[in-house]
Amino acid sequence: MRLAPEITAKLIFEATDKEDPYSAILLNGMPIGVFVLGEYLEAALAWHDCFVVLLSDNCFAEAIYIHLLDAKGNLIDSAVIGTILSLGNFRSFQITGSDQFSFSFFADDQFQVTLLSRPRFRGFWPAAFGLLRGFMYLRVGWWRHFSIRRQVFVAEKTKDGMRLAPEITAELLVKGRAGKASYSAILLNGSAIGASVKGERLVTALAWGDFFVVLFADTCAFATRIYVHFLDSKGRLLDSAIIGAFSSEGNFRSLQITGLNQFSFRFHAEDIWHIELFSELRLRWPLPWSKSRLAWRGFRLWHHFDVRQQTR
């Protein structure tokens, strides 16, 4: 594998509210007859008689498109890295082997791309957070010609474990009523960070490396709930869970830090809730609710923490 300066790109169709941007791929300044998703060429590589082009855009989110082309300019395989309203920055690109290259995009991660000498059957589940290899969107077939693996570097920053975070406070923005949740702003040393989150009253805040876990209590007309929110250092919401059910009642108490990445608390009468934070993202439980009967996890595909209920 080598860098391919002979490959360039020219924007053909700009992004609109309904359409993604498309660029033409040029070989030595001449179009090779293919339009691909993406706006800015970040890198181009030559591998045997094929080319790999990486393009970025920031239409509704910052994304990286990876396209594999043959010598005639036919699109063999594609993938896009990015999620709705995601923030990313293409950096640290390097060729790491005869058929491999890597780069970073989201915070504290690295994507490793391996080109395959033989095509493999395309799975139905994404292999990494933020990775899309859909049939309709990217118009690729049943076989993949490269694999993508994501590694998250949070272990070093979290080696000192978890602590209480008195620097995190909250301010109520919207008081819930008629079954609707309340919303609060997260404050770091008195200054608002990130977007508002669900919850009325901050019951505790914990720091874990560059991340924060905030727990809110909220009593609406029908139930008492605990919201568990996992945030990065900029206040961006990465994952959430809701503990409580319709007509349920609870009282937050007995918070304990039980490990480098674990804590527990009581909420319902005899229940103990255990929260374990992950150093790497994990594919979620196949259902939107947790394995615990009173914990709702929503429809996020990847989780940053696990919720376990212990009933005495």
Residue pairs with C-beta under 8 A, 6 or more apart in sequence:
1 45
1 46
1 47
1 95
1 97
1 98
1 99
1 100
1 101
1 115
2 45
2 46
2 95
3 43
3 44
3 45
3 46
3 95
4 44
4 45
4 46
4 51
5 44
6 27
6 28
7 25
7 26
7 27
7 41
7 44
7 46
7 51
7 53
8 25
8 26
8 29
8 41
8 44
9 23
9 24
9 25
9 26
9 38
9 40
9 41
9 53
9 55
10 23
10 24
10 26
10 31
11 21
11 22
11 23
11 39
12 22
12 23
12 24
12 35
13 19
13 21
13 22
13 35
14 21
14 39
15 21
15 39
15 57
15 59
20 37
20 57
20 59
21 37
21 38
21 39
21 57
21 59
22 35
22 36
22 37
22 38
23 35
23 36
23 38
23 39
23 41
23 55
24 31
24 34
24 35
25 31
25 32
25 34
25 35
25 36
25 51
25 53
25 67
25 69
25 73
26 32
27 73
32 69
32 72
32 73
33 73
34 69
34 73
34 74
34 75
36 53
36 55
36 65
36 67
36 75
36 78
37 55
37 57
37 65
37 67
37 78
37 80
37 138
38 53
38 54
38 55
38 56
38 57
38 65
38 67
39 55
39 56
39 57
39 58
39 59
40 55
40 56
40 57
41 53
41 54
41 55
42 54
42 55
42 56
42 64
42 90
42 93
43 52
43 53
43 54
43 93
43 101
43 103
44 51
44 52
44 53
44 54
45 51
45 52
45 53
45 95
45 101
47 99
47 115
49 70
49 71
50 68
50 69
50 70
50 71
50 76
50 115
51 68
51 69
51 71
52 66
52 67
52 68
52 69
52 101
52 113
52 115
52 146
53 66
53 67
53 69
54 64
54 65
54 66
54 67
54 90
54 93
54 103
55 64
55 65
55 67
56 62
56 63
56 64
56 65
56 90
57 63
57 65
60 84
60 85
61 82
61 83
61 84
61 85
61 86
61 87
61 88
62 82
62 86
62 87
62 88
62 89
63 80
63 81
63 82
63 86
63 88
64 80
64 81
64 82
64 88
64 90
64 103
64 105
65 78
65 79
65 80
66 78
66 79
66 80
66 81
66 113
66 146
66 148
67 75
67 77
67 78
68 75
68 76
68 77
68 78
68 115
68 145
68 146
69 75
69 76
70 76
75 139
75 140
76 145
77 140
77 143
77 144
77 145
77 146
78 133
78 138
78 139
78 140
79 131
79 132
79 133
79 138
79 146
79 148
80 131
80 132
80 133
80 137
80 138
81 88
81 105
81 111
81 128
81 130
81 131
81 132
81 148
82 88
82 105
82 130
82 132
83 129
83 130
86 106
86 130
87 106
87 236
88 105
88 106
89 104
89 105
90 103
90 104
90 105
91 103
91 104
91 105
92 102
92 103
92 104
92 110
93 101
93 102
93 103
94 101
94 102
94 103
95 101
96 102
96 112
97 114
99 114
99 115
99 116
99 117
100 112
100 113
100 114
100 115
101 112
101 113
102 110
102 111
102 112
102 113
103 110
103 111
104 110
104 111
105 111
105 130
106 129
106 130
107 232
108 152
108 153
108 154
108 157
108 210
109 150
109 151
109 152
109 153
110 150
110 151
110 153
111 128
111 148
111 149
111 150
111 151
112 148
112 149
112 150
112 151
113 146
113 147
113 148
114 146
114 147
114 148
114 149
115 145
115 146
116 144
116 145
116 146
116 147
119 143
119 144
119 145
120 143
120 144
120 147
121 142
121 143
121 144
122 133
122 140
122 141
122 142
122 143
122 144
125 283
126 132
126 133
126 301
127 147
127 148
127 149
127 150
128 148
128 149
128 150
129 150
129 281
129 301
129 302
130 150
131 148
131 150
132 138
133 140
133 144
135 141
135 142
150 281
151 280
152 279
152 280
152 281
154 209
154 210
154 211
154 279
154 280
155 279
157 209
157 210
158 208
158 209
158 211
158 260
158 261
158 277
158 279
159 260
160 209
160 260
161 208
161 257
161 259
161 260
161 261
162 206
162 207
162 208
162 213
162 257
162 259
162 260
162 261
162 262
162 263
162 277
163 206
163 207
163 257
164 204
164 205
164 206
164 207
164 257
165 205
165 206
165 207
165 212
166 205
167 188
167 189
167 207
168 186
168 187
168 188
168 202
168 205
168 207
168 212
168 214
169 187
169 190
169 202
169 205
170 184
170 185
170 186
170 187
170 199
170 201
170 202
170 214
170 216
171 184
171 185
171 187
171 192
172 182
172 183
172 184
172 200
172 201
173 183
173 184
173 185
173 196
174 182
174 183
174 196
175 182
175 200
176 182
176 183
176 200
176 218
176 220
177 220
177 221
178 221
179 220
179 221
179 222
180 220
181 198
181 199
181 218
181 220
181 225
181 227
182 198
182 199
182 200
182 218
182 220
183 196
183 197
183 198
183 199
184 196
184 197
184 198
184 199
184 200
184 202
184 216
185 192
185 196
186 192
186 193
186 194
186 196
186 197
186 212
186 214
186 231
186 235
187 193
188 235
192 235
193 231
193 234
193 235
194 231
194 234
194 235
194 236
194 237
195 235
195 236
195 237
197 214
197 216
197 227
197 229
197 231
197 237
197 240
198 216
198 218
198 227
198 229
198 240
198 242
199 214
199 215
199 216
199 217
199 218
199 227
199 229
200 216
200 217
200 218
200 219
201 216
201 217
201 218
202 214
202 215
202 216
203 215
203 216
203 217
203 226
203 252
203 255
204 214
204 215
204 252
204 255
204 265
205 212
205 213
205 214
205 215
206 212
206 213
206 214
206 257
206 263
208 261
208 277
210 232
210 233
211 230
211 231
211 232
211 233
211 238
211 277
212 230
212 231
212 232
212 233
213 228
213 229
213 230
213 231
213 263
213 275
213 277
213 305
214 228
214 229
214 231
215 226
215 227
215 228
215 229
215 252
215 265
216 226
216 227
216 229
217 224
217 225
217 226
217 227
217 252
218 224
218 225
218 226
218 227
219 225
222 246
222 247
223 244
223 245
223 246
223 247
223 248
223 249
224 244
224 248
224 249
224 250
224 251
225 242
225 243
225 244
225 248
225 250
226 242
226 243
226 244
226 250
226 252
226 267
226 273
227 240
227 241
227 242
227 243
228 240
228 241
228 242
228 243
228 275
228 305
228 307
229 237
229 239
229 240
230 237
230 238
230 239
230 240
230 277
230 304
230 305
231 237
231 238
232 238
238 304
239 300
239 303
239 304
239 305
240 297
240 298
240 300
241 290
241 295
241 296
241 297
241 298
241 305
241 307
242 295
242 296
242 298
243 250
243 267
243 273
243 292
243 294
243 295
243 296
243 307
244 250
244 267
244 294
245 293
245 294
248 268
248 294
249 268
250 267
250 268
251 266
251 267
252 265
252 266
252 267
253 265
253 266
253 267
254 264
254 265
254 266
254 272
255 263
255 264
255 265
256 263
256 264
256 265
257 263
258 264
258 274
259 276
261 276
261 277
261 278
261 279
262 274
262 275
262 276
262 277
263 274
263 275
264 272
264 273
264 274
264 275
265 272
265 273
266 272
266 273
267 273
268 294
270 311
270 312
271 294
271 309
271 310
271 311
271 312
272 309
272 310
272 312
273 292
273 295
273 307
273 308
273 309
273 310
274 307
274 308
274 309
274 310
275 305
275 306
275 307
275 308
276 305
276 306
276 308
277 304
277 305
278 303
278 304
278 305
278 306
281 302
281 303
281 304
282 302
282 303
282 306
283 301
283 302
283 303
284 297
284 300
284 301
284 302
284 303
285 291
285 297
285 303
288 296
288 297
288 298
288 299
289 295
289 296
289 297
290 296
290 297
290 307
290 309
291 308
292 307
292 308
292 309
293 309
294 309
295 307
295 309
297 303
297 307
